[in-house]
């Protein structure tokens, strides 16, 4: 697992990731993305309005695949890459 805080570009269909670009590499989402726990205590009296994060597998044009965890940034059109897995 590689924690990161890199900005990435993600294209979605109905809010679900379909494609992304990290650095100079394009990835197609090649599994069924899943919503992951935000990590925030939702029992708080005033929970933060944090967009849901997603975990998905992306495959580049050479067939190399990685798992990604990413969250959209609500005030910008970019996403924040949280982690990658091999």
DRENPA-3360 file (N, C-alpha, C; in nm, 2 decimals, always signed):
BEGIN
1 = XXXXXXXX = +0.08/-0.12/+0.00/+0.00/+0.00/+0.00/+0.09/+0.12/+0.00 ~ +0.06/+0.21/-0.09/+0.13/+0.34/-0.10/+0.04/+0.46/-0.07 ~ +0.04/+0.51/+0.05/-0.04/+0.63/+0.08/+0.01/+0.75/+0.00 ~ -0.08/+0.83/-0.05/-0.04/+0.95/-0.13/-0.14/+1.06/-0.12 ~ -0.11/+1.17/-0.17/-0.20/+1.28/-0.17/-0.19/+1.35/-0.30 ~ -0.18/+1.28/-0.41/-0.17/+1.33/-0.54/-0.30/+1.37/-0.60 ~ -0.30/+1.47/-0.68/-0.43/+1.51/-0.75/-0.43/+1.43/-0.88 ~ -0.55/+1.38/-0.91/-0.57/+1.30/-1.04/-0.70/+1.35/-1.11;
9 = XXXXXXXX = -0.71/+1.31/-1.23/-0.83/+1.34/-1.31/-0.91/+1.21/-1.32 ~ -1.04/+1.22/-1.29/-1.12/+1.10/-1.30/-1.25/+1.13/-1.38 ~ -1.29/+1.05/-1.47/-1.41/+1.06/-1.54/-1.51/+0.96/-1.48 ~ -1.63/+1.00/-1.47/-1.73/+0.92/-1.40/-1.86/+0.90/-1.49 ~ -1.93/+0.80/-1.46/-2.07/+0.78/-1.51/-2.16/+0.77/-1.40 ~ -2.25/+0.86/-1.38/-2.34/+0.87/-1.27/-2.27/+0.87/-1.13 ~ -2.15/+0.94/-1.13/-2.07/+0.95/-1.01/-1.98/+0.83/-0.98 ~ -1.98/+0.73/-1.06/-1.90/+0.61/-1.04/-1.77/+0.62/-1.14;
17 = XXXXXXXX = -1.65/+0.60/-1.08/-1.53/+0.62/-1.17/-1.53/+0.52/-1.29 ~ -1.49/+0.57/-1.40/-1.48/+0.49/-1.52/-1.34/+0.49/-1.58 ~ -1.27/+0.61/-1.58/-1.14/+0.63/-1.63/-1.07/+0.73/-1.55 ~ -0.93/+0.73/-1.55/-0.86/+0.82/-1.48/-0.72/+0.84/-1.54 ~ -0.66/+0.95/-1.50/-0.52/+0.98/-1.54/-0.44/+1.02/-1.42 ~ -0.33/+0.95/-1.40/-0.24/+0.97/-1.29/-0.10/+1.00/-1.35 ~ -0.05/+1.12/-1.33/+0.07/+1.16/-1.40/+0.05/+1.16/-1.55 ~ +0.13/+1.08/-1.63/+0.11/+1.08/-1.77/+0.04/+0.95/-1.81;
25 = XXXXXXXX = -0.01/+0.87/-1.72/-0.06/+0.74/-1.75/-0.21/+0.74/-1.74 ~ -0.28/+0.68/-1.84/-0.42/+0.67/-1.84/-0.46/+0.53/-1.80 ~ -0.57/+0.52/-1.72/-0.62/+0.39/-1.67/-0.77/+0.38/-1.70 ~ -0.81/+0.26/-1.74/-0.95/+0.23/-1.75/-0.99/+0.15/-1.62 ~ -1.10/+0.18/-1.57/-1.15/+0.11/-1.45/-1.20/-0.03/-1.50 ~ -1.14/-0.14/-1.44/-1.16/-0.27/-1.50/-1.22/-0.36/-1.39 ~ -1.29/-0.31/-1.30/-1.37/-0.39/-1.20/-1.49/-0.31/-1.16 ~ -1.56/-0.35/-1.06/-1.68/-0.27/-1.01/-1.63/-0.19/-0.90;
33 = XXXXXXXX = -1.62/-0.06/-0.91/-1.58/+0.03/-0.81/-1.67/+0.02/-0.68 ~ -1.61/+0.03/-0.57/-1.69/+0.02/-0.44/-1.66/+0.14/-0.36 ~ -1.77/+0.18/-0.29/-1.76/+0.30/-0.20/-1.68/+0.24/-0.07 ~ -1.59/+0.32/-0.02/-1.52/+0.28/+0.10/-1.55/+0.38/+0.21 ~ -1.53/+0.33/+0.33/-1.56/+0.40/+0.46/-1.48/+0.53/+0.46 ~ -1.55/+0.64/+0.50/-1.48/+0.77/+0.50/-1.37/+0.78/+0.61 ~ -1.38/+0.70/+0.71/-1.29/+0.71/+0.82/-1.33/+0.82/+0.92 ~ -1.43/+0.89/+0.90/-1.48/+0.99/+0.99/-1.59/+0.93/+1.08;
41 = XXXXXXXX = -1.60/+0.98/+1.20/-1.70/+0.94/+1.29/-1.84/+1.00/+1.25 ~ -1.92/+0.92/+1.19/-2.05/+0.98/+1.14/-2.15/+0.99/+1.26 ~ -2.11/+0.96/+1.38/-2.20/+0.97/+1.49/-2.19/+1.11/+1.55 ~ -2.10/+1.19/+1.50/-2.08/+1.33/+1.55/-2.20/+1.41/+1.53 ~ -2.22/+1.51/+1.61/-2.34/+1.59/+1.60/-2.34/+1.67/+1.47 ~ -2.22/+1.71/+1.42/-2.22/+1.78/+1.29/-2.11/+1.71/+1.20 ~ -2.15/+1.60/+1.14/-2.05/+1.53/+1.05/-2.01/+1.62/+0.94 ~ -1.88/+1.60/+0.89/-1.83/+1.67/+0.78/-1.90/+1.63/+0.65;
49 = XXXXXXXX = -1.91/+1.72/+0.56/-1.97/+1.69/+0.43/-1.85/+1.65/+0.34 ~ -1.81/+1.53/+0.35/-1.70/+1.48/+0.27/-1.75/+1.38/+0.16 ~ -1.71/+1.41/+0.04/-1.76/+1.32/-0.07/-1.71/+1.18/-0.05 ~ -1.79/+1.08/-0.09/-1.75/+0.94/-0.06/-1.63/+0.91/-0.15 ~ -1.55/+0.82/-0.09/-1.43/+0.77/-0.16/-1.46/+0.64/-0.23 ~ -1.38/+0.61/-0.33/-1.40/+0.49/-0.41/-1.27/+0.41/-0.41 ~ -1.29/+0.28/-0.42/-1.18/+0.18/-0.44/-1.21/+0.11/-0.58 ~ -1.11/+0.11/-0.66/-1.13/+0.05/-0.79/-1.00/+0.00/-0.85;
57 = XXXXXXXX = -1.00/-0.09/-0.94/-0.89/-0.14/-1.02/-0.88/-0.06/-1.15 ~ -0.76/-0.01/-1.18/-0.74/+0.06/-1.31/-0.63/-0.02/-1.38 ~ -0.65/-0.03/-1.52/-0.55/-0.10/-1.60/-0.51/+0.00/-1.71 ~ -0.37/+0.01/-1.73/-0.32/+0.10/-1.83/-0.32/+0.03/-1.97 ~ -0.28/+0.11/-2.07/-0.28/+0.06/-2.21/-0.19/-0.06/-2.23 ~ -0.09/-0.09/-2.14/+0.00/-0.20/-2.15/-0.05/-0.32/-2.07 ~ -0.17/-0.31/-2.01/-0.22/-0.42/-1.93/-0.18/-0.43/-1.79 ~ -0.11/-0.33/-1.74/-0.06/-0.32/-1.60/-0.17/-0.26/-1.51;
65 = XXXXXXXX = -0.21/-0.33/-1.40/-0.32/-0.30/-1.32/-0.27/-0.26/-1.18 ~ -0.34/-0.16/-1.12/-0.32/-0.12/-0.98/-0.46/-0.10/-0.92 ~ -0.46/-0.11/-0.79/-0.58/-0.07/-0.71/-0.57/+0.07/-0.67 ~ -0.67/+0.15/-0.67/-0.67/+0.29/-0.64/-0.78/+0.32/-0.53 ~ -0.75/+0.41/-0.44/-0.85/+0.46/-0.35/-0.84/+0.61/-0.38 ~ -0.96/+0.67/-0.41/-0.96/+0.81/-0.45/-1.09/+0.88/-0.40 ~ -1.09/+1.01/-0.38/-1.20/+1.08/-0.34/-1.21/+1.21/-0.42 ~ -1.33/+1.25/-0.47/-1.35/+1.38/-0.54/-1.33/+1.49/-0.44;
73 = XXXXXXXX = -1.28/+1.60/-0.49/-1.27/+1.72/-0.41/-1.39/+1.81/-0.43 ~ -1.47/+1.83/-0.33/-1.60/+1.89/-0.36/-1.60/+2.03/-0.42 ~ -1.49/+2.11/-0.39/-1.49/+2.25/-0.44/-1.41/+2.26/-0.57 ~ -1.36/+2.15/-0.62/-1.28/+2.15/-0.75/-1.32/+2.03/-0.84 ~ -1.28/+2.04/-0.96/-1.31/+1.92/-1.05/-1.21/+1.81/-1.04 ~ -1.12/+1.82/-0.95/-1.01/+1.72/-0.94/-1.05/+1.61/-0.83 ~ -0.97/+1.51/-0.83/-0.99/+1.40/-0.73/-0.85/+1.39/-0.65 ~ -0.86/+1.35/-0.53/-0.74/+1.33/-0.45/-0.72/+1.18/-0.44;
81 = XXXXXX = -0.60/+1.13/-0.49/-0.56/+0.99/-0.48/-0.51/+0.97/-0.34 ~ -0.58/+0.87/-0.27/-0.55/+0.84/-0.13/-0.44/+0.73/-0.11 ~ -0.46/+0.63/-0.19/-0.37/+0.51/-0.18/-0.37/+0.44/-0.32 ~ -0.26/+0.36/-0.34/-0.25/+0.27/-0.45/-0.20/+0.14/-0.39 ~ -0.24/+0.03/-0.46/-0.20/-0.11/-0.42/-0.16/-0.18/-0.55 ~ -0.06/-0.27/-0.53/-0.03/-0.35/-0.65/-0.10/-0.48/-0.64;
% end
